[in-house]
Amino acid sequence: MSTVPAATAATAPPGVRAPDPPRRGRRGPRRGAVKEALAAYGFLAPGLVLLGTFVFVPLAGAAALSLQRTNGFGDGVWVGLDNYARLFTDPVFWRATLNTVLFTLVVTPGSMALGLGAAVLLNSVLPARGLFRSVLILPMAVSGVATALVGVLVFDQNSGFANAVLRALGLPGVDWQSGGTAAFVTVVLVTLWWRTGFNMLIYLAGLQGIGRETLEAATLDGAGPWQRFRYVVVPMLGPSSFFLVVMNVIYSFQVFDIVFVLTGGGPRNATTVLVTYAYDNGFVTRDQGYAATIGVFLLVVSLAFTWLRWRTSRTKDLVG
Amino acid sequence: MSTAAPVRAHRRRRRDRWMPARLAAAVVVSLVTLFPLYWMVVVALTSRSELLGGTLRLVPRELTLDNFRRVLDAFPVAAWVGNSVAISLTVALLSVTVSMLAGYAFAQLRFPGSTALFLLTVATVMIPLQVIMVPLFRIVTSMGLFGSYWAVILPTAASGFGAFLARQFVLAIPRELIDAARVDGAGHLRIFRSIVLPLSRPLLAVLFFMTLLSSWNDLAWPLVALQDNALYTLPIGLLYLQGQLGSDYGGTMAFAIITVAPMVALFLVAQRYFVEGFARTGIR
C-alpha cells in the first residue's frame, strides 16, 4: 500500500507532476461529473480560500509593490521598473545573492552527506541504535531562535566555548563575530547541526526500503562494501536524494531564523541573505517597494531552479 | 538456502569486526549533537556571578535555579506559554483538516482545473514569507485580525506541502474500497470521514506533529504579526527577552530551555510514530 505513494513522491517533485485523476473507463461527460466537481471544489474551498487570501493576494500585492517607490505604510508612487534597475547597482543586494547561493551550495550537499552517513551508520547493526537515532533527530525539535542563541553562546569570540577550546589547544581564537568569513562559517555550522537530523530521517526511511536480498545478491556477485554502497545503495536512494535536494534548496533560499538571530546579517553584510535583506528593507528601513522587488527576484530564482531540476530529473527518469 | 546461510554467517563475522568502530562513530556523532543542548543546560544552571567570572567549566561545580527564578519573575512566561499552546494547537488542527480535505479532492475526485489548482497549491511552498510579508501585514490589519491570535493562525493554517503529502497518501488508498462505498450510496463527505480518515492515521499523526512543531517554533511571521508583548509566542518572547537581558546568558538559556522543553519531550515520546509515519507517507 505504501509503495504507490513512495513511487509517486519519488519521481514527482512538489508541484510538477500533474495529478492524474483516476480514470473509470468512461469518456466524455458523466452523469455524476458535475456533482463530483462541485464536491471537489467544496473539499478544496477551505485551503484555496486561505491560500488565496494569505498567499496569492499578497503575492499580487508584492508584485505591484515592487513597481512602486514607497515611504512607510502610505501609498506608493508608480515608478515602473526602477526598483529592479536599482537591484543591479546595489552592492548589498549582490552580496546577499552571493551569500544565499554560497549558503545553498554548502548546506545542501553538506547536510545531505552528513545525513546519509548518519543514516547508513544507524541502519547497520549497532547496540542502542534506537537511542542514537533519537539523539540525532533531536535538533529538529529545537526552534531556530533557540538554536541560534546557543550558537551565539558557543561562538562568542570573547567568552564562547569554541574559542576556549581553541586556546586550550594552544591555537589562536577565531574572530567569529568580527570576521566576515568566520561569521558565515558559524551560520553554516549551526545550520548543519540543526538540519542534519531531517536529512538522516529521510535517508533512513529510504534505506529501509532497500531489501536485504538486494544487498545480499550484490554480495554474492562479489561486490565489496564500498561497491554495494556506491552502486546499489546510492542509486536506490535516488528518490530520497531528489526529495532532499528540493527541500534543502527551498530551505536554503529561505533561510531566516538562524541568520537573523545568530549574526543579524553582520558583520558588514557578510552573512546577509536575500530574505534577511528583504526583511530589513520591509520592516526596518521601511523601503517596502524595494523589499518586494528583492522578494520577487528570489521567487523567480526559486521557480527557475525547481523547473530546471524537474526537467533534468524527468530526462533522467526516462533514460534510467 | 544452503548457500545463503554461510554468506550470512560470513557477513556477520565481518560486521562484528567493525562494530566497535561503528559504535565509536555513533557515540562521537551523538556527543557532538548533544553538546549544544548540554551547554544550554549548563549555562542555565550556572550562577550569574560564575558566568560573569568567566570560569565556566564543562561540568559545573555548583548548580542553581536562580536564572529560572529571575526569568519567571521578570517576564510573563506563563502567558507566552499559553499563547504558544493555543496558537500552535489551533494551527495544527486547522492545517491537518484543510490538507486532508484538499488531499482527498486532488487524489480521488475529477474536476476541471485540478492540475492547475494542484500546481498552484504546491508551488506556495516556494514562496518565502518575506516576499509577501508587507502586503500580508496590510491584509491582516484591514481584516481587523491584528492584535489577536488569528493574525498568526489564519495565514499559517494552509500548507501546500501538507496538501501534497495528503494527496500522495490518499492516492494509495485502494480504489475498490472507495468505489464499493460509492456503490452503497455513500457521499463524498461520508467516504472521507469513514474510509479516508481512518486509513490515514499514520499521515494524520505526521501532519499534526509537523505542523505543531513548525508553528511552535515559528519566528518570522509571528515576529511581524504579534507586536503586543502579552500576545508573544515563545520564540518571539525568547528574542525579546534576550534583547532585554543582553549579556545575561544564564537567564536567556534558562528561558530557552523553557521554550524548547515541551517539543523536545513530545519528540522523544512520539518520535516512534512520527518516524514510522514518515516512512509510510512515502517521503523517501
Chai-1 contact restraints between the chains, C-beta under 6 A:
chainA,res_idxA,chainB,res_idxB,connection_type,confidence,min_distance_angstrom,max_distance_angstrom,comment,restraint_id
A,M1,B,A172,contact,1.0,0.0,6.0,A-B,restraint_1
A,S2,B,R280,contact,1.0,0.0,6.0,A-B,restraint_2
A,V4,B,A172,contact,1.0,0.0,6.0,A-B,restraint_3
A,P5,B,Q168,contact,1.0,0.0,6.0,A-B,restraint_4
A,P5,B,F169,contact,1.0,0.0,6.0,A-B,restraint_5
A,P5,B,L171,contact,1.0,0.0,6.0,A-B,restraint_6
A,P5,B,A172,contact,1.0,0.0,6.0,A-B,restraint_7
A,P5,B,G282,contact,1.0,0.0,6.0,A-B,restraint_8
A,A6,B,G282,contact,1.0,0.0,6.0,A-B,restraint_9
A,A6,B,R284,contact,1.0,0.0,6.0,A-B,restraint_10
A,T8,B,Q168,contact,1.0,0.0,6.0,A-B,restraint_11
A,A9,B,Q168,contact,1.0,0.0,6.0,A-B,restraint_12
A,A9,B,G282,contact,1.0,0.0,6.0,A-B,restraint_13
A,P14,B,V122,contact,1.0,0.0,6.0,A-B,restraint_14
A,P14,B,V125,contact,1.0,0.0,6.0,A-B,restraint_15
A,P14,B,F164,contact,1.0,0.0,6.0,A-B,restraint_16
A,G15,B,L119,contact,1.0,0.0,6.0,A-B,restraint_17
A,G15,B,V122,contact,1.0,0.0,6.0,A-B,restraint_18
A,G15,B,A123,contact,1.0,0.0,6.0,A-B,restraint_19
A,A18,B,T115,contact,1.0,0.0,6.0,A-B,restraint_20
A,P19,B,F106,contact,1.0,0.0,6.0,A-B,restraint_21
A,P19,B,S114,contact,1.0,0.0,6.0,A-B,restraint_22
A,P19,B,F118,contact,1.0,0.0,6.0,A-B,restraint_23
A,P21,B,R110,contact,1.0,0.0,6.0,A-B,restraint_24
A,P21,B,S114,contact,1.0,0.0,6.0,A-B,restraint_25
A,E36,B,L109,contact,1.0,0.0,6.0,A-B,restraint_26
A,E36,B,R110,contact,1.0,0.0,6.0,A-B,restraint_27
A,A37,B,F111,contact,1.0,0.0,6.0,A-B,restraint_28
A,A39,B,H188,contact,1.0,0.0,6.0,A-B,restraint_29
A,A40,B,A105,contact,1.0,0.0,6.0,A-B,restraint_30
A,A40,B,L109,contact,1.0,0.0,6.0,A-B,restraint_31
A,A40,B,F111,contact,1.0,0.0,6.0,A-B,restraint_32
A,F43,B,L101,contact,1.0,0.0,6.0,A-B,restraint_33
A,F43,B,Y104,contact,1.0,0.0,6.0,A-B,restraint_34
A,F43,B,A105,contact,1.0,0.0,6.0,A-B,restraint_35
A,L44,B,A102,contact,1.0,0.0,6.0,A-B,restraint_36
A,L44,B,A105,contact,1.0,0.0,6.0,A-B,restraint_37
A,P46,B,V98,contact,1.0,0.0,6.0,A-B,restraint_38
A,G47,B,V98,contact,1.0,0.0,6.0,A-B,restraint_39
A,G47,B,A102,contact,1.0,0.0,6.0,A-B,restraint_40
A,G47,B,A158,contact,1.0,0.0,6.0,A-B,restraint_41
A,L50,B,A157,contact,1.0,0.0,6.0,A-B,restraint_42
A,L50,B,A158,contact,1.0,0.0,6.0,A-B,restraint_43
A,L51,B,T124,contact,1.0,0.0,6.0,A-B,restraint_44
A,L51,B,A158,contact,1.0,0.0,6.0,A-B,restraint_45
A,F54,B,P155,contact,1.0,0.0,6.0,A-B,restraint_46
A,V55,B,T124,contact,1.0,0.0,6.0,A-B,restraint_47
A,P58,B,I132,contact,1.0,0.0,6.0,A-B,restraint_48
A,P58,B,P135,contact,1.0,0.0,6.0,A-B,restraint_49
A,P58,B,L136,contact,1.0,0.0,6.0,A-B,restraint_50
A,L59,B,I132,contact,1.0,0.0,6.0,A-B,restraint_51
A,G61,B,P135,contact,1.0,0.0,6.0,A-B,restraint_52
A,A62,B,V131,contact,1.0,0.0,6.0,A-B,restraint_53
A,A62,B,I132,contact,1.0,0.0,6.0,A-B,restraint_54
A,A62,B,P135,contact,1.0,0.0,6.0,A-B,restraint_55
A,L121,B,A25,contact,1.0,0.0,6.0,A-B,restraint_56
A,L121,B,A26,contact,1.0,0.0,6.0,A-B,restraint_57
A,S124,B,R22,contact,1.0,0.0,6.0,A-B,restraint_58
A,V125,B,R15,contact,1.0,0.0,6.0,A-B,restraint_59
A,L126,B,R22,contact,1.0,0.0,6.0,A-B,restraint_60
A,F132,B,A26,contact,1.0,0.0,6.0,A-B,restraint_61
A,F132,B,S30,contact,1.0,0.0,6.0,A-B,restraint_62
A,V135,B,S30,contact,1.0,0.0,6.0,A-B,restraint_63
A,V135,B,T33,contact,1.0,0.0,6.0,A-B,restraint_64
A,L136,B,T33,contact,1.0,0.0,6.0,A-B,restraint_65
A,A141,B,M263,contact,1.0,0.0,6.0,A-B,restraint_66
A,A141,B,V264,contact,1.0,0.0,6.0,A-B,restraint_67
A,A141,B,F267,contact,1.0,0.0,6.0,A-B,restraint_68
A,V142,B,V260,contact,1.0,0.0,6.0,A-B,restraint_69
A,S143,B,N217,contact,1.0,0.0,6.0,A-B,restraint_70
A,S143,B,P235,contact,1.0,0.0,6.0,A-B,restraint_71
A,G144,B,L219,contact,1.0,0.0,6.0,A-B,restraint_72
A,V145,B,L219,contact,1.0,0.0,6.0,A-B,restraint_73
A,V145,B,P235,contact,1.0,0.0,6.0,A-B,restraint_74
A,V145,B,L238,contact,1.0,0.0,6.0,A-B,restraint_75
A,V145,B,L239,contact,1.0,0.0,6.0,A-B,restraint_76
A,A146,B,A256,contact,1.0,0.0,6.0,A-B,restraint_77
A,A146,B,T259,contact,1.0,0.0,6.0,A-B,restraint_78
A,A146,B,V260,contact,1.0,0.0,6.0,A-B,restraint_79
A,L149,B,A256,contact,1.0,0.0,6.0,A-B,restraint_80
A,V150,B,P36,contact,1.0,0.0,6.0,A-B,restraint_81
A,V150,B,M40,contact,1.0,0.0,6.0,A-B,restraint_82
A,L153,B,Y249,contact,1.0,0.0,6.0,A-B,restraint_83
A,S159,B,G54,contact,1.0,0.0,6.0,A-B,restraint_84
A,A205,B,F278,contact,1.0,0.0,6.0,A-B,restraint_85
A,A205,B,A279,contact,1.0,0.0,6.0,A-B,restraint_86
A,A205,B,R284,contact,1.0,0.0,6.0,A-B,restraint_87
A,G206,B,R284,contact,1.0,0.0,6.0,A-B,restraint_88
A,G209,B,R284,contact,1.0,0.0,6.0,A-B,restraint_89
A,S240,B,R284,contact,1.0,0.0,6.0,A-B,restraint_90
A,I250,B,M126,contact,1.0,0.0,6.0,A-B,restraint_91
A,Q254,B,P128,contact,1.0,0.0,6.0,A-B,restraint_92
A,F256,B,A220,contact,1.0,0.0,6.0,A-B,restraint_93
A,D257,B,L219,contact,1.0,0.0,6.0,A-B,restraint_94
A,V275,B,P128,contact,1.0,0.0,6.0,A-B,restraint_95
A,V275,B,Q130,contact,1.0,0.0,6.0,A-B,restraint_96
A,A278,B,Q130,contact,1.0,0.0,6.0,A-B,restraint_97
A,Y279,B,Q130,contact,1.0,0.0,6.0,A-B,restraint_98
A,G282,B,M133,contact,1.0,0.0,6.0,A-B,restraint_99
A,G282,B,V134,contact,1.0,0.0,6.0,A-B,restraint_100
A,Q288,B,V134,contact,1.0,0.0,6.0,A-B,restraint_101
A,G295,B,Q130,contact,1.0,0.0,6.0,A-B,restraint_102
A,G295,B,V131,contact,1.0,0.0,6.0,A-B,restraint_103
A,L299,B,V131,contact,1.0,0.0,6.0,A-B,restraint_104
A,S302,B,M126,contact,1.0,0.0,6.0,A-B,restraint_105
